[in-house]
């Protein structure tokens, strides 16, 4: 079961979003773009395989921010990846 706080995090990169990327019921994607990894909520992150593929590609290409101006000065990749909801994480990157 998803807790309410997890609803605010990108399933791909763990960025804490200011809106609910997948809605209050975690089933209605906003179709917005994550400013960090660039995933479109409801498209590339609609299933676990897509999430894993997109995350792997994002990591392999240097974790470039889709909207660089949104990157916090104290940004930490490790801390952000730890914020990915548990059901969307995987071990073999």
KALINVEN-V434321 format. One record per pair of residues at least 6 apart in sequence whose ideal C-beta (glycine too) atoms are under 6 Angstrom apart, sorted by the first residue. I is the first residue (numbers start at 1). J is the second residue. If there is no record, write none. Layout:
BEGIN
I:J
I:J
END
This chain:
BEGIN
2:26
6:85
7:20
7:26
8:16
8:17
9:16
9:83
9:85
10:34
11:45
11:51
11:88
12:37
12:39
12:45
12:51
12:54
12:55
13:36
13:37
14:80
14:81
14:83
14:84
15:34
15:36
21:30
21:41
22:29
29:41
29:42
30:41
31:42
32:41
33:40
35:66
35:67
35:70
36:65
37:58
38:66
39:45
39:54
44:50
44:54
45:51
51:88
52:90
63:77
65:71
END
